[in-house]
Amino acid sequence: MSDAPVVRIGAGSASPLHTLREIWHYRDLFQALGTRDLRLRYRQTFLGIAWVVVQPLLAAGIFAFVFGTIARVPTDGQPYMLFALAALAGWNFFSSVLTRASTSLIQNPQLVTRVYFPRLILPLAVVPAALVDLLITLAAFAVIALAQGHGFDARLVGLPAAILLLGALALGAGFAAAALAVRYRDVQYVLPVAIQLALYASPVAYSSAAVPARWQALYYANPLAAPLELLRWSLLGTPAPAVQDLLYSVGAAVVLVLIGAAVFRGIERSFADEI
């Protein structure tokens, strides 16, 4: 008799705890998919991994000219290039995880239709490559900041919390988008527009202090606002977001992950037929 575990695949819905155990059991697959993304992401490009730094620097430069030089947006006393680059690092991490998670199923039909594994691994596996990109961007930010005489202090403890919040929000939305994209291919066209709109509704090119007081409550209804301000506070020492706004973002991230996972599991049984 073989001691290999027997996996019974049925139509019933597994509990969240069972799903987490399955994901842990298939951690080798998660590692392999994450490593594959890292290898293939900038393969056969002239600049290679340098694009990780070039893209946010170009965006920060454009923002610096439009919002810093022409519009003269206040930056809480910080050089606009650093001001924009700090928030762009977090924003690019969020948008990268969400965008790549949303297409993770339809770009891997051979896996979805032929092999059994917990499908949630596919959107989860985009996180390692996005984290590597984020760390490289933050290293470039640190070099530029130090060259301009800016130092870092204990406020850096807020950086992991900001990254965790942004990642959770991206994954929650990514779970739902990935599942819905299998059934409705419109998602891959609507999502980039929604992300672009969210960019201008978030404190990336400007600080939340620039928003008129009467609109502050509505502005912070965007759960991305507080973690982006927290990231900028940890890197530059700009005003920190209010505790209640951070708690709201934490609650929104938890709810979004639960809803996204529920939508994913609800459609999951039809993936192989519809993809």
C-alpha positions in Angstrom: 0.0 0.0 0.0 1.3 3.5 -0.9 1.7 6.1 1.8 1.0 8.9 -0.6 -1.9 11.1 0.4 -5.2 10.7 -1.5 -6.8 13.9 -2.7 -10.5 13.7 -3.4 -11.8 16.3 -5.7 -15.5 17.1 -5.4 -18.1 19.8 -6.0 -18.4 20.8 -2.4 -17.0 24.1 -1.1 -13.9 23.8 1.1 -13.5 25.8 4.3 -11.1 28.7 4.4 -8.9 26.7 6.8 -8.8 23.8 4.4 -7.9 26.2 1.5 -5.0 27.6 3.5 -3.7 24.1 4.3 -3.9 23.2 0.6 -2.0 26.4 -0.4 0.7 25.5 2.2 0.8 21.9 0.9 1.4 23.3 -2.7 4.0 25.8 -1.5 6.5 24.3 -3.9 4.3 25.2 -6.9 3.8 28.7 -5.5 7.6 29.1 -5.3 8.1 27.7 -8.9 5.4 30.1 -10.3 6.9 33.0 -8.5 10.4 32.2 -9.7 9.1 31.8 -13.3 7.6 35.3 -13.2 10.9 36.7 -12.0 12.8 35.0 -14.8 10.4 35.9 -17.6 9.3 39.3 -16.6 12.0 41.3 -18.4 13.4 38.5 -20.6 14.5 39.7 -24.1 14.3 43.4 -23.1 17.2 45.7 -23.8 17.3 47.3 -20.4 16.2 44.1 -18.5 15.5 44.6 -14.8 16.6 48.3 -15.1 13.0 48.9 -16.3 12.0 48.5 -12.6 13.8 51.7 -11.8 13.3 53.5 -15.1 9.5 53.4 -15.1 8.9 55.0 -11.7 11.7 57.5 -12.3 10.1 58.6 -15.6 6.7 58.9 -14.0 8.1 60.8 -11.1 9.9 63.1 -13.5 6.7 63.8 -15.5 4.8 64.4 -12.2 7.6 66.7 -11.0 7.3 68.8 -14.2 3.5 68.9 -14.4 2.5 69.1 -10.7 5.7 70.4 -9.2 6.8 73.0 -11.7 3.6 74.0 -13.5 0.9 73.4 -11.0 3.2 74.0 -7.9 1.4 71.4 -5.8 2.5 71.6 -2.1 4.7 68.7 -1.0 4.9 69.2 2.7 8.4 70.7 2.4 9.9 67.8 0.4 11.6 67.9 -3.0 8.8 67.0 -5.5 10.9 64.2 -7.1 11.2 62.4 -3.8 7.7 63.2 -2.8 6.2 61.6 -5.9 8.7 58.7 -6.1 7.9 57.6 -2.5 4.2 57.2 -3.3 4.8 55.8 -6.8 6.8 52.9 -5.3 3.8 51.9 -3.3 1.3 52.6 -6.1 3.3 50.6 -8.6 3.4 47.7 -6.2 -0.4 47.8 -5.8 -1.2 48.2 -9.5 1.3 45.5 -10.5 -0.2 42.9 -8.1 -3.8 43.8 -9.1 -3.1 43.8 -12.8 -1.1 40.6 -12.9 -3.4 38.8 -10.5 -6.4 39.7 -12.7 -4.9 37.9 -15.7 -3.2 35.0 -13.8 -5.9 32.5 -14.7 -6.5 33.4 -18.4 -2.8 33.4 -19.0 -2.4 29.9 -17.6 -5.2 27.8 -19.2 -2.9 24.8 -19.6 -2.5 24.6 -15.8 -6.2 25.4 -15.0 -7.6 22.8 -17.3 -5.1 19.9 -16.9 -3.7 19.9 -13.3 -5.3 19.9 -9.9 -4.0 22.5 -7.4 -5.6 25.2 -5.3 -6.3 27.9 -8.0 -5.7 30.7 -5.6 -2.0 30.0 -5.9 -2.0 31.6 -9.4 -3.0 35.2 -8.3 -0.9 34.8 -5.1 2.2 33.8 -7.1 2.4 37.3 -8.7 3.3 38.8 -5.3 7.1 37.8 -5.1 8.0 39.5 -8.5 6.1 42.6 -7.5 7.9 42.6 -4.1 11.3 42.4 -5.8 10.3 45.3 -8.1 9.3 47.3 -5.0 12.5 46.6 -3.1 14.6 47.6 -6.2 12.6 50.8 -6.5 13.0 51.6 -2.8 16.7 51.0 -3.1 16.9 53.5 -5.9 14.8 55.9 -3.8 17.2 55.6 -0.9 20.2 56.3 -3.2 18.5 59.5 -4.6 17.4 60.6 -1.1 20.8 60.1 0.5 22.4 62.0 -2.4 20.1 64.9 -1.7 21.0 64.9 2.0 17.8 63.2 3.2 18.2 60.7 6.1 16.0 58.0 7.4 14.9 57.4 11.0 12.7 55.1 13.2 9.7 56.0 11.1 10.8 53.3 8.7 8.9 50.8 11.0 5.7 52.0 9.2 7.0 50.8 5.8 6.2 47.1 6.2 2.7 47.9 7.4 2.0 50.2 4.4 3.3 47.5 2.0 1.2 44.8 3.7 -1.9 47.0 3.5 -1.4 47.8 -0.2 -0.7 44.1 -1.0 -3.8 42.9 0.8 -6.0 45.5 -1.0 -4.5 44.5 -4.3 -4.9 40.8 -3.7 -8.5 41.1 -2.5 -9.4 43.0 -5.7 -7.2 40.7 -7.7 -8.9 37.5 -6.5 -12.3 38.8 -7.7 -10.9 40.2 -10.9 -9.1 37.0 -11.8 -12.2 34.9 -11.4 -14.5 37.4 -13.1 -12.1 37.7 -16.0 -12.5 34.0 -16.8 -16.3 34.5 -17.2 -16.3 38.1 -18.5 -13.3 39.1 -20.6 -14.5 42.7 -20.3 -12.6 42.8 -17.0 -9.2 43.0 -18.7 -10.4 46.2 -20.6 -12.2 47.8 -17.7 -9.6 47.3 -15.0 -6.8 49.4 -16.5 -9.2 52.4 -16.8 -10.3 51.8 -13.1 -6.7 51.7 -12.0 -5.9 54.9 -13.9 -8.8 56.7 -12.2 -7.8 55.3 -8.8 -4.3 56.8 -9.4 -5.6 60.3 -9.5 -8.0 59.7 -6.6 -5.0 58.6 -4.4 -2.3 60.7 -2.8 0.4 60.0 -5.4 1.0 63.2 -7.3 -0.2 65.3 -4.4 -0.7 64.9 -0.6 -4.1 64.5 1.0 -3.5 67.8 2.8 -4.2 69.5 -0.6 -7.8 68.1 -0.6 -10.3 70.7 0.8 -11.5 70.0 4.3 -15.1 69.5 3.2 -14.0 66.6 0.9 -11.6 64.9 3.3 -14.0 62.3 4.7 -15.0 61.3 1.1 -11.4 61.3 0.0 -10.4 58.9 2.8 -13.2 56.6 1.8 -10.6 55.5 -0.7 -8.8 52.7 1.3 -5.5 53.4 -0.7 -5.2 56.9 0.7 -4.0 56.0 4.3 -1.4 53.3 3.4 0.1 55.6 0.7 0.4 58.5 3.2 1.8 56.0 5.7 4.4 54.9 3.2 5.4 58.5 2.4 5.5 59.3 6.2 7.8 56.4 6.8 10.2 57.4 4.0 10.0 61.2 4.1 8.6 62.2 7.4 5.5 63.9 5.9 2.3 64.2 8.1 1.1 60.7 9.1 -2.5 59.6 8.3 -4.9 59.6 11.2 -5.3 56.4 13.2 -9.0 56.1 12.3 -8.1 56.3 8.6 -5.6 53.6 8.9 -8.0 51.4 10.8 -10.6 52.0 8.1 -8.0 50.8 5.5 -7.2 47.7 7.5 -10.9 46.9 7.8 -11.4 47.5 4.1 -8.4 45.2 3.2 -9.8 42.4 5.4 -13.3 42.7 3.9 -11.9 42.9 0.3 -9.8 39.8 0.8 -12.7 37.9 2.2 -15.1 39.0 -0.6 -12.5 38.5 -3.3 -11.7 35.0 -2.1 -15.5 34.2 -1.8 -16.1 35.4 -5.4 -13.1 33.4 -6.6 -14.3 30.2 -4.8 -17.8 30.7 -6.1 -16.7 30.7 -9.7 -13.8 28.3 -9.3 -15.7 25.2 -10.2 -16.4 26.5 -13.7 -12.9 27.7 -14.5 -11.9 24.7 -16.6 -15.1 24.9 -18.7 -15.1 28.6 -19.3 -11.4 29.5 -19.7 
